[in-house]
Every structure is written in C-alpha cells, then in structure tokens.
C-alpha cells in the first residue's frame, strides 16, 4: 500500500520535472527567435542607413572622365 503511494508520488514528481523542462525548452526557443528577429532588424537598419548616407552619388556628366 505504502509502496504504491510512493511509486505514484515518484511518477508525479518525474512528470512535473519533465513538464518544467519542456516548458523551458519551448520558452528558450521563442526567446531565441525574438533575439534573432531583433538582430536581423538592426542589421537591416544599418544597411538602409548606410545606403541612404553614401549609397547614391549625384554627379554632372562633366565631372568625370573615362580613360
């Protein structure tokens, strides 16, 4: 009788630990996805700002010479 109660309690504790680990893994996956998305947004902003600053140079046709 006591052995069955201890066995049931053991399985409940093991189930709780597994459930907690699974929640942690899914939460870490979500957080890493958000971090990657923010990193990509920062990289895109860098590219756009550098292109706006120095990407296009306007010149007259007399300002350069082809050799």
MARMAR-914698 format. One record per atom (N, C-alpha, C): x, y, z; atom name. Coordinates in steps of 0.02 Angstrom, whole numbers, plus 50000, padded with zeros to 5 digits. Atoms other than C-alpha are relative to their C-alpha. Layout:
! MARMAR-914698
X X; Y Y; Z Z; a CA
...
END
This chain:
! MARMAR-914698
X 50041; Y 49940; Z 50000; a N
X 50000; Y 50000; Z 50000; a CA
X 50043; Y 50063; Z 50000; a C
X 49956; Y 49941; Z 49995; a N
X 50134; Y 50124; Z 50051; a CA
X 50046; Y 50002; Z 49939; a C
X 49958; Y 50003; Z 50060; a N
X 50243; Y 50065; Z 49905; a CA
X 49965; Y 50029; Z 49939; a C
X 50037; Y 49972; Z 50057; a N
X 50107; Y 50109; Z 49780; a CA
X 49994; Y 50076; Z 50005; a C
X 50005; Y 49927; Z 49990; a N
X 50084; Y 50282; Z 49856; a CA
X 50067; Y 50034; Z 49984; a C
X 49933; Y 49972; Z 50014; a N
X 50272; Y 50313; Z 49850; a CA
X 50014; Y 49997; Z 49925; a C
X 49990; Y 50006; Z 50072; a N
X 50278; Y 50250; Z 49669; a CA
X 49959; Y 50052; Z 49962; a C
X 50043; Y 49949; Z 50031; a N
X 50132; Y 50363; Z 49620; a CA
X 50029; Y 50070; Z 50010; a C
X 49970; Y 49936; Z 49985; a N
X 50214; Y 50511; Z 49706; a CA
X 50064; Y 50010; Z 49958; a C
X 49940; Y 49996; Z 50041; a N
X 50377; Y 50471; Z 49616; a CA
X 49984; Y 50016; Z 49927; a C
X 50019; Y 49986; Z 50069; a N
X 50292; Y 50469; Z 49446; a CA
X 49971; Y 50070; Z 49992; a C
X 50026; Y 49932; Z 50003; a N
X 50202; Y 50632; Z 49485; a CA
X 50058; Y 50050; Z 50000; a C
X 49942; Y 49955; Z 49997; a N
X 50368; Y 50715; Z 49530; a CA
X 50039; Y 49997; Z 49934; a C
X 49965; Y 50006; Z 50065; a N
X 50453; Y 50646; Z 49372; a CA
X 49961; Y 50035; Z 49945; a C
X 50041; Y 49966; Z 50050; a N
X 50307; Y 50707; Z 49266; a CA
X 50005; Y 50075; Z 50006; a C
X 49995; Y 49928; Z 49989; a N
X 50318; Y 50880; Z 49344; a CA
X 50068; Y 50026; Z 49975; a C
X 49933; Y 49980; Z 50022; a N
X 50506; Y 50889; Z 49310; a CA
X 50003; Y 50001; Z 49923; a C
X 50000; Y 50003; Z 50073; a N
X 50482; Y 50835; Z 49128; a CA
X 49959; Y 50058; Z 49971; a C
X 50042; Y 49944; Z 50022; a N
X 50341; Y 50962; Z 49106; a CA
X 50037; Y 50066; Z 50005; a C
X 49962; Y 49938; Z 49989; a N
X 50451; Y 51101; Z 49177; a CA
X 50056; Y 50007; Z 49948; a C
X 49945; Y 49998; Z 50049; a N
X 50596; Y 51055; Z 49063; a CA
X 49972; Y 50014; Z 49930; a C
X 50030; Y 49987; Z 50066; a N
X 50482; Y 51052; Z 48909; a CA
X 49979; Y 50073; Z 49994; a C
X 50019; Y 49929; Z 50002; a N
X 50412; Y 51224; Z 48953; a CA
X 50061; Y 50044; Z 49992; a C
X 49938; Y 49961; Z 50005; a N
X 50589; Y 51290; Z 48974; a CA
X 50028; Y 49998; Z 49929; a C
X 49973; Y 50008; Z 50068; a N
X 50644; Y 51221; Z 48805; a CA
X 49959; Y 50042; Z 49950; a C
X 50041; Y 49961; Z 50046; a N
X 50495; Y 51299; Z 48714; a CA
X 50008; Y 50075; Z 50013; a C
X 49990; Y 49930; Z 49985; a N
X 50520; Y 51464; Z 48805; a CA
X 50067; Y 50025; Z 49972; a C
X 49935; Y 49981; Z 50028; a N
X 50704; Y 51467; Z 48756; a CA
X 49998; Y 50005; Z 49924; a C
X 50007; Y 49996; Z 50073; a N
X 50657; Y 51433; Z 48575; a CA
X 49966; Y 50063; Z 49979; a C
X 50036; Y 49939; Z 50016; a N
X 50535; Y 51577; Z 48574; a CA
X 50045; Y 50061; Z 50011; a C
X 49957; Y 49943; Z 49985; a N
X 50660; Y 51696; Z 48655; a CA
X 50056; Y 50005; Z 49949; a C
X 49946; Y 49998; Z 50050; a N
X 50799; Y 51647; Z 48535; a CA
X 49974; Y 50024; Z 49933; a C
X 50030; Y 49975; Z 50062; a N
X 50681; Y 51677; Z 48388; a CA
X 49990; Y 50075; Z 50001; a C
X 50009; Y 49927; Z 49994; a N
X 50640; Y 51851; Z 48453; a CA
X 50068; Y 50036; Z 49996; a C
X 49934; Y 49968; Z 50002; a N
X 50825; Y 51890; Z 48478; a CA
X 50027; Y 50000; Z 49928; a C
X 49977; Y 50003; Z 50070; a N
X 50866; Y 51832; Z 48301; a CA
X 49963; Y 50051; Z 49957; a C
X 50040; Y 49952; Z 50038; a N
X 50724; Y 51939; Z 48231; a CA
X 50024; Y 50071; Z 50014; a C
X 49976; Y 49933; Z 49983; a N
X 50785; Y 52093; Z 48325; a CA
X 50069; Y 50013; Z 49970; a C
X 49934; Y 49993; Z 50029; a N
X 50963; Y 52062; Z 48267; a CA
X 49996; Y 50013; Z 49925; a C
X 50009; Y 49990; Z 50071; a N
X 50906; Y 52049; Z 48086; a CA
X 49972; Y 50070; Z 49985; a C
X 50027; Y 49933; Z 50009; a N
X 50805; Y 52210; Z 48104; a CA
X 50055; Y 50052; Z 50008; a C
X 49945; Y 49952; Z 49990; a N
X 50960; Y 52301; Z 48171; a CA
X 50047; Y 49999; Z 49940; a C
X 49957; Y 50005; Z 50059; a N
X 51065; Y 52235; Z 48025; a CA
X 49968; Y 50035; Z 49940; a C
X 50034; Y 49967; Z 50056; a N
X 50933; Y 52293; Z 47900; a CA
X 50000; Y 50076; Z 50008; a C
X 49998; Y 49928; Z 49989; a N
X 50927; Y 52465; Z 47980; a CA
X 50070; Y 50028; Z 49985; a C
X 49932; Y 49978; Z 50015; a N
X 51117; Y 52477; Z 47968; a CA
X 50010; Y 50006; Z 49925; a C
X 49992; Y 49999; Z 50073; a N
X 51112; Y 52432; Z 47784; a CA
X 49962; Y 50058; Z 49968; a C
X 50040; Y 49947; Z 50029; a N
X 50972; Y 52554; Z 47746; a CA
X 50030; Y 50068; Z 50015; a C
X 49972; Y 49936; Z 49982; a N
X 51054; Y 52697; Z 47841; a CA
X 50066; Y 50013; Z 49963; a C
X 49938; Y 49990; Z 50037; a N
X 51223; Y 52669; Z 47758; a CA
X 49986; Y 50013; Z 49927; a C
X 50017; Y 49988; Z 50070; a N
X 51141; Y 52663; Z 47587; a CA
X 49973; Y 50070; Z 49992; a C
X 50027; Y 49932; Z 50005; a N
X 51047; Y 52825; Z 47621; a CA
X 50055; Y 50052; Z 50006; a C
X 49947; Y 49951; Z 49991; a N
X 51204; Y 52913; Z 47679; a CA
X 50048; Y 50003; Z 49942; a C
X 49947; Y 49998; Z 50050; a N
X 51330; Y 52861; Z 47548; a CA
X 49988; Y 49955; Z 49941; a C
X 50012; Y 50048; Z 50053; a N
X 51248; Y 52743; Z 47427; a CA
X 49993; Y 50032; Z 49932; a C
X 50013; Y 49969; Z 50064; a N
X 51200; Y 52866; Z 47290; a CA
X 50039; Y 50066; Z 49997; a C
X 49961; Y 49939; Z 50010; a N
X 51317; Y 52999; Z 47225; a CA
X 49975; Y 50032; Z 49935; a C
X 50024; Y 49965; Z 50060; a N
X 51247; Y 53129; Z 47106; a CA
X 50058; Y 50041; Z 49971; a C
X 49946; Y 49963; Z 50034; a N
X 51370; Y 53198; Z 46979; a CA
X 49973; Y 50025; Z 49933; a C
X 50015; Y 49975; Z 50067; a N
X 51360; Y 53300; Z 46821; a CA
X 50040; Y 49960; Z 49949; a C
X 49964; Y 50039; Z 50050; a N
X 51415; Y 53223; Z 46658; a CA
X 50069; Y 50028; Z 49985; a C
X 49934; Y 49970; Z 50012; a N
X 51563; Y 53343; Z 46650; a CA
X 50047; Y 49990; Z 50060; a C
X 49959; Y 50007; Z 49939; a N
X 51627; Y 53297; Z 46825; a CA
X 50046; Y 49940; Z 49999; a C
X 49955; Y 50058; Z 50001; a N
X 51713; Y 53136; Z 46775; a CA
X 50026; Y 49989; Z 49930; a C
X 49969; Y 50012; Z 50063; a N
X 51822; Y 53075; Z 46638; a CA
X 50015; Y 49925; Z 49994; a C
X 49987; Y 50071; Z 50011; a N
X 51829; Y 52898; Z 46568; a CA
X 50065; Y 49993; Z 49962; a C
X 49935; Y 50009; Z 50033; a N
X 52003; Y 52841; Z 46523; a CA
X 50006; Y 49931; Z 49971; a C
END
